[in-house]
Amino acid sequence: MAFHRRLRNVHILTTAIEHEAVLNAAAAWPDSVSRSACSRWMVSGRVDPEAVRAALRPATCLISVMHANNETGVLQPIEEIGRIAREAGVPFHIDAVQTAGLVPLDVDRFSLDLASLSAHKLYGPKGVGALYVRRGTRLAPLVDGGSQEGGLRAGTLNVAGIVGMGAAVRLARTERPERVEHARRVRDALAERLVEVLPEARAPAIPPTCSPVIFTS
């Protein structure tokens, strides 16, 4: 998004708790990046949608927020942030690598323009991923050459990896209820054990969209 507007003033809005894949990419524009604050970071780790709204600038060309944190599992309020982005006319990207196959992803409900996924988080092959791009979203190619991927990424496609990711996605959709229930049992067992071995631990009051496995002493 930024390279597409490289001849103009750009501003990228992301958060301080993103995966390095996003933070390091944004670092290419060190003077043009804002990292929105989280509300009660040590308790819930959730991004404050109003902080995102307050950080918008006329030159903001992209908002990028992870769907779920890769270390805490906390789900971010992307539906609210998506509405803010849509109202402001700013493209909205989410890093859905941690939630693909586990949490329903509705690109219209969340007002998404871009969403990143990786096969290996779905038990698929490493080295292949997917990028959802809403029709009309304009991107600049990062790899020039051939016309593969609609001209966005030159190079011969990893057909075996793509087929493997497709199979993994189908399995994830079919098995999602069982996988979610298993993850819930493991989460609850961990929470119970932590309280046993750390009596001073407590489970903070957090929104229902957050994982309860967040403890502070």
Backbone as CSV, one residue per row, in Angstrom:
resi,resn,N_x,N_y,N_z,CA_x,CA_y,CA_z,C_x,C_y,C_z
1,MET,0.834,-1.205,0.000,0.000,0.000,0.000,0.867,1.253,0.000
2,ALA,1.906,1.227,0.840,2.772,2.406,0.925,3.558,2.616,-0.360
3,PHE,4.071,1.519,-0.937,4.849,1.659,-2.169,3.964,2.137,-3.312
4,HIS,2.698,1.770,-3.294,1.789,2.244,-4.333,1.686,3.764,-4.284
5,ARG,1.810,4.323,-3.065,1.707,5.775,-2.898,3.063,6.400,-2.624
6,ARG,4.123,5.770,-3.125,5.479,6.209,-2.751,5.824,7.612,-3.219
7,LEU,5.098,8.127,-4.189,5.383,9.475,-4.669,4.592,10.523,-3.903
8,ARG,3.802,10.052,-2.928,2.992,10.970,-2.144,3.267,10.770,-0.660
9,ASN,2.788,11.678,0.130,2.934,11.561,1.572,2.137,10.353,2.064
10,VAL,2.766,9.509,2.889,2.078,8.320,3.384,2.138,8.272,4.908
11,HIS,1.143,7.651,5.481,1.105,7.421,6.923,0.495,6.051,7.158
12,ILE,1.208,5.185,7.867,0.748,3.834,8.184,0.403,3.793,9.664
13,LEU,-0.774,3.266,9.983,-1.225,3.188,11.369,-1.294,1.726,11.777
14,THR,-0.483,1.347,12.771,-0.486,-0.019,13.272,-0.406,0.035,14.792
15,THR,-0.113,-1.093,15.453,-0.078,-1.100,16.909,1.302,-1.513,17.402
16,ALA,1.529,-1.297,18.676,2.822,-1.613,19.275,2.981,-3.095,19.571
17,ILE,1.926,-3.893,19.395,1.983,-5.306,19.767,1.871,-6.224,18.556
18,GLU,2.114,-5.678,17.356,2.046,-6.507,16.163,3.203,-7.495,16.100
19,HIS,3.020,-8.512,15.267,4.097,-9.456,14.981,5.190,-8.711,14.214
20,GLU,6.437,-9.209,14.355,7.548,-8.545,13.679,7.353,-8.505,12.163
21,ALA,6.575,-9.452,11.619,6.331,-9.454,10.182,5.692,-8.149,9.728
22,VAL,4.855,-7.577,10.588,4.219,-6.295,10.266,5.107,-5.131,10.696
23,LEU,5.633,-5.201,11.906,6.423,-4.080,12.416,7.679,-3.848,11.570
24,ASN,8.338,-4.925,11.161,9.550,-4.758,10.362,9.236,-4.253,8.962
25,ALA,8.080,-4.660,8.421,7.684,-4.143,7.112,7.384,-2.650,7.211
26,ALA,6.699,-2.265,8.288,6.379,-0.849,8.468,7.627,-0.018,8.741
27,ALA,8.676,-0.677,9.246,9.908,0.053,9.563,10.569,0.629,8.317
28,ALA,10.132,0.174,7.138,10.675,0.760,5.902,10.251,2.212,5.753
29,TRP,9.253,2.608,6.541,8.757,3.988,6.501,8.835,4.567,7.923
30,PRO,10.047,4.686,8.481,10.190,5.029,9.902,9.587,6.363,10.304
31,ASP,9.510,7.289,9.379,8.967,8.606,9.706,7.486,8.710,9.403
32,SER,6.890,7.587,9.001,5.500,7.640,8.554,4.611,6.626,9.263
33,VAL,5.072,6.102,10.402,4.335,5.038,11.092,3.914,5.510,12.469
34,SER,2.638,5.272,12.802,2.140,5.495,14.156,1.725,4.165,14.739
35,ARG,2.033,3.962,16.009,1.639,2.732,16.691,0.597,3.079,17.739
36,SER,-0.625,2.655,17.489,-1.730,3.008,18.371,-1.590,2.335,19.722
37,ALA,-2.129,2.983,20.741,-2.023,2.470,22.101,-3.049,1.373,22.377
38,CYS,-2.759,0.574,23.394,-3.699,-0.445,23.869,-4.335,0.049,25.152
39,SER,-5.578,-0.321,25.369,-6.234,0.036,26.617,-5.878,-0.991,27.676
40,ARG,-5.457,-0.530,28.823,-5.111,-1.409,29.931,-4.215,-2.551,29.447
41,TRP,-3.111,-2.192,28.803,-2.274,-3.173,28.118,-1.901,-4.350,29.013
42,MET,-1.518,-4.130,30.244,-1.067,-5.231,31.091,-2.219,-6.120,31.532
43,VAL,-3.435,-5.695,31.308,-4.582,-6.489,31.732,-5.227,-7.193,30.552
44,SER,-5.600,-6.454,29.544,-6.342,-7.075,28.451,-5.557,-7.159,27.153
45,GLY,-4.619,-6.248,26.942,-3.857,-6.283,25.706,-4.679,-5.967,24.481
46,ARG,-5.793,-5.278,24.643,-6.652,-4.953,23.505,-6.362,-3.536,23.009
47,VAL,-6.396,-3.389,21.705,-6.229,-2.069,21.102,-7.500,-1.257,21.336
48,ASP,-7.326,-0.008,21.671,-8.457,0.886,21.887,-8.896,1.457,20.536
49,PRO,-10.079,1.118,20.034,-10.513,1.643,18.738,-10.492,3.156,18.664
50,GLU,-10.815,3.820,19.773,-10.816,5.280,19.750,-9.405,5.839,19.629
51,ALA,-8.419,5.075,20.124,-7.032,5.511,19.927,-6.665,5.426,18.455
52,VAL,-7.212,4.434,17.770,-6.988,4.326,16.322,-7.619,5.524,15.618
53,ARG,-8.861,5.846,15.995,-9.542,6.984,15.380,-8.736,8.278,15.596
54,ALA,-8.229,8.452,16.816,-7.507,9.678,17.140,-6.181,9.779,16.391
55,ALA,-5.618,8.630,16.005,-4.306,8.636,15.351,-4.400,8.799,13.846
56,LEU,-5.593,8.789,13.286,-5.752,8.940,11.838,-5.264,10.311,11.374
57,ARG,-4.674,10.325,10.195,-4.224,11.574,9.577,-4.773,11.634,8.146
58,PRO,-4.763,12.787,7.536,-5.190,12.869,6.131,-4.363,11.975,5.219
59,ALA,-3.080,11.737,5.584,-2.200,10.938,4.737,-2.229,9.446,5.081
60,THR,-3.065,9.039,6.034,-3.102,7.615,6.412,-3.547,6.777,5.220
61,CYS,-2.685,5.844,4.798,-2.985,5.012,3.634,-3.272,3.570,4.015
62,LEU,-3.086,3.224,5.301,-3.327,1.848,5.718,-3.418,1.765,7.231
63,ILE,-4.380,0.961,7.705,-4.458,0.566,9.109,-4.211,-0.934,9.146
64,SER,-3.275,-1.380,9.975,-2.949,-2.802,10.066,-2.981,-3.232,11.526
65,VAL,-3.850,-4.203,11.831,-4.021,-4.694,13.200,-4.130,-6.210,13.162
66,MET,-3.448,-6.891,14.067,-3.552,-8.350,14.110,-4.921,-8.771,14.651
67,HIS,-5.445,-9.879,14.119,-6.726,-10.393,14.606,-6.571,-10.944,16.009
68,ALA,-5.539,-11.753,16.232,-5.243,-12.281,17.566,-3.756,-12.173,17.821
69,ASN,-3.398,-11.839,19.039,-1.995,-11.710,19.391,-1.334,-13.082,19.396
70,ASN,-0.145,-13.174,18.817,0.533,-14.460,18.693,1.135,-14.945,20.003
71,GLU,1.181,-14.119,21.045,1.742,-14.541,22.325,0.666,-14.716,23.398
72,THR,-0.342,-13.867,23.411,-1.373,-13.946,24.453,-2.672,-14.562,23.963
73,GLY,-2.899,-14.561,22.659,-4.151,-15.094,22.129,-5.312,-14.120,22.187
74,VAL,-5.087,-12.906,22.675,-6.171,-11.941,22.807,-6.678,-11.526,21.422
75,LEU,-7.994,-11.556,21.255,-8.608,-11.110,20.006,-8.797,-9.602,20.045
76,GLN,-8.432,-8.956,18.956,-8.561,-7.509,18.879,-9.947,-7.122,18.351
77,PRO,-10.424,-5.931,18.697,-11.762,-5.483,18.266,-11.760,-5.026,16.819
78,ILE,-11.496,-5.956,15.905,-11.316,-5.553,14.510,-12.621,-5.091,13.864
79,GLU,-13.753,-5.565,14.374,-15.003,-5.089,13.778,-15.173,-3.603,14.018
80,GLU,-14.879,-3.150,15.251,-14.988,-1.726,15.560,-13.946,-0.916,14.792
81,ILE,-12.715,-1.443,14.733,-11.668,-0.740,14.007,-12.000,-0.690,12.520
82,GLY,-12.586,-1.782,12.007,-12.981,-1.814,10.608,-14.003,-0.741,10.275
83,ARG,-14.946,-0.542,11.188,-15.951,0.504,10.956,-15.292,1.878,10.909
84,ILE,-14.338,2.108,11.810,-13.636,3.391,11.832,-12.866,3.585,10.523
85,ALA,-12.202,2.524,10.068,-11.448,2.613,8.819,-12.368,2.898,7.644
86,ARG,-13.522,2.217,7.608,-14.447,2.411,6.501,-15.002,3.835,6.503
87,GLU,-15.338,4.348,7.699,-15.850,5.715,7.795,-14.821,6.729,7.300
88,ALA,-13.536,6.432,7.579,-12.469,7.354,7.201,-11.994,7.128,5.772
89,GLY,-12.466,6.055,5.126,-12.026,5.759,3.773,-10.588,5.276,3.698
90,VAL,-10.116,4.614,4.772,-8.736,4.133,4.835,-8.733,2.614,4.689
91,PRO,-7.929,2.043,3.814,-7.847,0.590,3.688,-7.456,-0.061,5.015
92,PHE,-8.062,-1.223,5.297,-7.868,-1.902,6.576,-7.319,-3.301,6.319
93,HIS,-6.182,-3.612,6.945,-5.539,-4.923,6.828,-5.494,-5.581,8.200
94,ILE,-5.742,-6.897,8.232,-5.520,-7.633,9.474,-4.563,-8.793,9.219
95,ASP,-3.763,-9.077,10.231,-2.917,-10.259,10.261,-3.761,-11.355,10.906
96,ALA,-4.295,-12.258,10.075,-5.181,-13.320,10.565,-4.460,-14.654,10.658
97,VAL,-3.138,-14.620,10.712,-2.358,-15.858,10.717,-2.720,-16.737,11.912
98,GLN,-2.920,-16.117,13.087,-3.162,-16.913,14.292,-4.603,-17.409,14.400
99,THR,-5.522,-16.813,13.687,-6.933,-17.169,13.867,-7.522,-17.959,12.719
100,ALA,-6.840,-18.013,11.585,-7.383,-18.726,10.430,-7.677,-20.173,10.797
101,GLY,-8.879,-20.598,10.508,-9.288,-21.960,10.807,-9.839,-22.160,12.194
102,LEU,-9.715,-21.157,13.051,-10.205,-21.263,14.428,-11.302,-20.255,14.738
103,VAL,-11.195,-19.069,14.147,-12.171,-18.005,14.386,-12.778,-17.614,13.035
104,PRO,-14.109,-17.567,12.935,-14.728,-17.183,11.656,-14.227,-15.818,11.188
105,LEU,-13.959,-15.712,9.898,-13.430,-14.482,9.321,-14.394,-14.013,8.241
106,ASP,-15.118,-12.932,8.534,-16.100,-12.377,7.604,-15.563,-11.045,7.097
107,VAL,-15.082,-11.029,5.867,-14.417,-9.831,5.357,-15.367,-8.648,5.242
108,ASP,-16.654,-8.895,5.022,-17.609,-7.795,4.930,-17.994,-7.274,6.308
109,ARG,-18.251,-8.174,7.224,-18.603,-7.759,8.588,-17.474,-6.961,9.226
110,PHE,-16.226,-7.360,8.956,-15.082,-6.682,9.559,-14.560,-5.537,8.691
111,SER,-15.206,-5.269,7.570,-14.813,-4.171,6.675,-13.353,-4.295,6.248
112,LEU,-12.950,-5.508,5.882,-11.560,-5.766,5.534,-11.288,-5.464,4.067
113,ASP,-10.129,-4.894,3.832,-9.628,-4.718,2.476,-8.512,-5.711,2.184
114,LEU,-7.797,-6.112,3.241,-6.678,-7.038,3.107,-6.622,-7.940,4.340
115,ALA,-6.284,-9.215,4.130,-6.115,-10.138,5.252,-5.025,-11.140,4.892
116,SER,-4.070,-11.308,5.794,-2.946,-12.217,5.574,-3.157,-13.528,6.299
117,LEU,-2.811,-14.645,5.629,-2.920,-15.976,6.215,-1.664,-16.770,5.893
118,SER,-1.351,-17.762,6.715,-0.197,-18.614,6.462,-0.602,-20.074,6.620
119,ALA,-0.179,-20.903,5.672,-0.609,-22.304,5.672,-0.110,-23.069,6.891
120,HIS,1.110,-22.765,7.355,1.685,-23.609,8.406,0.919,-23.505,9.719
121,LYS,0.152,-22.428,9.930,-0.664,-22.317,11.130,-1.949,-23.136,11.019
122,LEU,-2.219,-23.646,9.834,-3.394,-24.479,9.602,-3.004,-25.947,9.427
123,TYR,-1.783,-26.288,9.833,-1.238,-27.630,9.612,-1.004,-27.894,8.134
124,GLY,-0.837,-26.835,7.368,-0.506,-26.966,5.959,0.999,-26.859,5.775
125,PRO,1.471,-26.886,4.528,2.913,-26.822,4.268,3.489,-25.442,4.561
126,LYS,4.747,-25.436,4.979,5.447,-24.171,5.185,5.831,-23.583,3.831
127,GLY,5.972,-22.258,3.821,6.434,-21.597,2.612,5.331,-21.154,1.677
128,VAL,4.075,-21.177,2.129,2.979,-20.718,1.291,1.957,-20.006,2.169
129,GLY,1.350,-18.981,1.624,0.349,-18.229,2.375,-0.674,-17.662,1.411
130,ALA,-1.557,-16.852,1.943,-2.596,-16.235,1.114,-2.812,-14.803,1.570
131,LEU,-3.160,-13.966,0.624,-3.520,-12.581,0.923,-4.880,-12.306,0.294
132,TYR,-5.870,-12.030,1.141,-7.160,-11.585,0.621,-7.035,-10.117,0.243
133,VAL,-7.450,-9.769,-0.961,-7.418,-8.387,-1.426,-8.805,-8.045,-1.960
134,ARG,-9.464,-7.088,-1.329,-10.774,-6.679,-1.803,-10.651,-6.034,-3.181
135,ARG,-11.591,-6.369,-4.037,-11.562,-5.811,-5.383,-11.522,-4.274,-5.324
136,GLY,-10.617,-3.694,-6.074,-10.467,-2.243,-6.097,-9.332,-1.738,-5.226
137,THR,-8.789,-2.610,-4.346,-7.661,-2.214,-3.503,-6.392,-2.226,-4.351
138,ARG,-5.700,-1.115,-4.377,-4.548,-0.975,-5.269,-3.248,-1.186,-4.507
139,LEU,-2.440,-2.112,-5.020,-1.163,-2.455,-4.411,-0.056,-2.328,-5.441
140,ALA,1.146,-2.075,-4.971,2.310,-2.073,-5.853,3.016,-3.416,-5.699
141,PRO,3.512,-4.018,-6.785,4.225,-5.300,-6.672,5.538,-5.132,-5.930
142,LEU,5.860,-6.088,-5.073,7.142,-6.075,-4.379,8.196,-6.855,-5.152
143,VAL,7.747,-7.735,-6.046,8.653,-8.499,-6.908,8.239,-8.244,-8.349
144,ASP,9.111,-7.618,-9.118,8.807,-7.314,-10.508,9.275,-8.447,-11.415
145,GLY,8.654,-8.548,-12.562,9.047,-9.568,-13.530,7.842,-10.073,-14.285
146,GLY,7.475,-11.336,-14.035,6.337,-11.931,-14.715,5.020,-11.380,-14.204
147,SER,3.947,-11.903,-14.787,2.617,-11.387,-14.455,1.853,-12.289,-13.493
148,GLN,2.575,-13.175,-12.792,1.895,-14.058,-11.863,1.194,-13.270,-10.758
149,GLU,0.190,-13.906,-10.156,-0.568,-13.303,-9.054,-1.120,-11.935,-9.445
150,GLY,-1.648,-11.849,-10.659,-2.222,-10.588,-11.097,-1.212,-9.471,-11.200
151,GLY,0.054,-9.822,-11.410,1.100,-8.817,-11.527,1.645,-8.337,-10.200
152,LEU,1.198,-8.937,-9.080,1.631,-8.466,-7.756,2.884,-9.179,-7.253
153,ARG,3.132,-10.402,-7.753,4.312,-11.126,-7.286,4.820,-12.021,-8.405
154,ALA,5.884,-11.596,-9.047,6.444,-12.367,-10.153,7.102,-13.637,-9.631
155,GLY,7.160,-14.647,-10.469,7.823,-15.900,-10.109,6.891,-17.084,-10.259
156,THR,7.476,-18.242,-10.575,6.688,-19.458,-10.735,6.008,-19.825,-9.425
157,LEU,4.748,-20.158,-9.512,3.963,-20.431,-8.310,4.337,-21.771,-7.692
158,ASN,4.240,-21.834,-6.372,4.472,-23.071,-5.618,3.170,-23.870,-5.633
159,VAL,2.927,-24.565,-6.727,1.640,-25.236,-6.914,1.389,-26.272,-5.821
160,ALA,2.405,-27.067,-5.491,2.213,-28.091,-4.457,1.830,-27.455,-3.119
161,GLY,2.504,-26.350,-2.772,2.186,-25.672,-1.525,0.785,-25.086,-1.532
162,ILE,0.392,-24.522,-2.678,-0.938,-23.928,-2.791,-2.011,-24.999,-2.636
163,VAL,-1.826,-26.132,-3.302,-2.786,-27.231,-3.183,-2.839,-27.732,-1.739
164,GLY,-1.663,-27.822,-1.109,-1.626,-28.259,0.289,-2.343,-27.296,1.212
165,MET,-2.192,-25.993,0.951,-2.893,-25.020,1.780,-4.397,-25.126,1.570
166,GLY,-4.815,-25.332,0.320,-6.239,-25.492,0.064,-6.823,-26.668,0.812
167,ALA,-6.083,-27.790,0.827,-6.549,-28.970,1.560,-6.608,-28.696,3.061
168,ALA,-5.599,-27.976,3.573,-5.579,-27.658,5.004,-6.743,-26.757,5.385
169,VAL,-7.071,-25.805,4.518,-8.193,-24.909,4.794,-9.507,-25.683,4.832
170,ARG,-9.682,-26.602,3.893,-10.908,-27.404,3.886,-11.033,-28.233,5.155
171,LEU,-9.932,-28.845,5.578,-9.952,-29.630,6.809,-10.227,-28.743,8.021
172,ALA,-9.620,-27.567,8.035,-9.816,-26.654,9.161,-11.281,-26.257,9.290
173,ARG,-11.931,-26.004,8.167,-13.350,-25.630,8.209,-14.190,-26.793,8.721
174,THR,-13.869,-28.003,8.281,-14.645,-29.173,8.699,-14.426,-29.498,10.170
175,GLU,-13.181,-29.357,10.616,-12.818,-29.790,11.968,-12.821,-28.661,12.989
176,ARG,-13.220,-27.450,12.578,-13.120,-26.301,13.479,-13.819,-26.505,14.814
177,PRO,-15.064,-27.021,14.876,-15.700,-27.180,16.195,-14.878,-28.060,17.136
178,GLU,-14.328,-29.161,16.625,-13.532,-30.047,17.476,-12.232,-29.382,17.900
179,ARG,-11.598,-28.660,16.966,-10.335,-27.992,17.306,-10.546,-26.903,18.347
180,VAL,-11.619,-26.147,18.204,-11.905,-25.077,19.154,-12.198,-25.654,20.531
181,GLU,-12.957,-26.727,20.591,-13.274,-27.342,21.879,-12.016,-27.895,22.535
182,HIS,-11.142,-28.499,21.746,-9.882,-29.007,22.298,-9.047,-27.857,22.859
183,ALA,-8.934,-26.765,22.092,-8.163,-25.613,22.557,-8.759,-25.040,23.836
184,ARG,-10.096,-25.052,23.939,-10.753,-24.539,25.134,-10.417,-25.408,26.356
185,ARG,-10.412,-26.723,26.171,-10.082,-27.610,27.285,-8.643,-27.408,27.751
186,VAL,-7.713,-27.279,26.788,-6.316,-27.062,27.144,-6.150,-25.727,27.859
187,ARG,-6.826,-24.694,27.343,-6.762,-23.366,27.957,-7.257,-23.405,29.397
188,ASP,-8.408,-24.027,29.619,-8.990,-24.068,30.959,-8.121,-24.880,31.918
189,ALA,-7.535,-25.980,31.423,-6.654,-26.789,32.271,-5.431,-25.988,32.682
190,LEU,-4.877,-25.218,31.737,-3.723,-24.375,32.047,-4.093,-23.324,33.080
191,ALA,-5.250,-22.686,32.912,-5.672,-21.653,33.854,-5.844,-22.229,35.257
192,GLU,-6.463,-23.384,35.355,-6.670,-24.014,36.666,-5.340,-24.371,37.314
193,ARG,-4.408,-24.898,36.522,-3.122,-25.294,37.081,-2.311,-24.085,37.520
194,LEU,-2.369,-23.001,36.756,-1.635,-21.794,37.135,-2.106,-21.261,38.476
195,VAL,-3.407,-21.303,38.716,-3.936,-20.834,39.994,-3.458,-21.731,41.126
196,GLU,-3.334,-23.024,40.843,-2.875,-23.954,41.869,-1.432,-23.699,42.266
197,VAL,-0.561,-23.481,41.306,0.864,-23.326,41.596,1.235,-21.880,41.913
198,LEU,0.367,-20.933,41.527,0.611,-19.524,41.818,-0.626,-18.943,42.487
199,PRO,-0.775,-19.156,43.790,-1.991,-18.693,44.473,-2.223,-17.194,44.337
200,GLU,-1.148,-16.427,44.114,-1.309,-14.970,43.997,-1.812,-14.560,42.615
201,ALA,-1.904,-15.510,41.684,-2.356,-15.187,40.330,-3.853,-14.929,40.321
202,ARG,-4.274,-14.139,39.390,-5.702,-13.865,39.244,-6.018,-13.725,37.762
203,ALA,-7.233,-14.090,37.413,-7.699,-13.894,36.045,-8.414,-12.557,35.994
204,PRO,-7.889,-11.567,35.279,-8.495,-10.230,35.266,-9.820,-10.225,34.527
205,ALA,-10.617,-9.217,34.821,-11.872,-9.023,34.088,-11.535,-8.507,32.706
206,ILE,-11.869,-9.295,31.699,-11.533,-8.948,30.325,-12.747,-9.157,29.445
207,PRO,-12.804,-8.494,28.292,-13.945,-8.649,27.392,-14.116,-10.097,26.961
208,PRO,-15.331,-10.517,26.596,-15.568,-11.903,26.209,-14.836,-12.332,24.965
209,THR,-14.347,-11.386,24.162,-13.618,-11.748,22.959,-12.158,-12.036,23.241
210,CYS,-11.743,-11.913,24.514,-10.352,-12.173,24.857,-10.207,-13.569,25.467
211,SER,-9.036,-14.140,25.303,-8.741,-15.406,25.955,-8.564,-15.157,27.450
212,PRO,-9.150,-16.005,28.330,-8.993,-15.799,29.770,-7.632,-16.228,30.289
213,VAL,-6.780,-16.789,29.453,-5.479,-17.224,29.933,-4.504,-16.065,29.921
214,ILE,-4.822,-15.049,30.715,-3.950,-13.899,30.913,-3.924,-13.637,32.405
215,PHE,-2.762,-13.798,33.033,-2.690,-13.658,34.480,-1.719,-12.559,34.858
216,THR,-2.054,-11.837,35.885,-1.154,-10.825,36.426,-1.043,-11.060,37.919
217,SER,0.090,-10.767,38.469,0.285,-10.986,39.916,0.376,-9.641,40.612
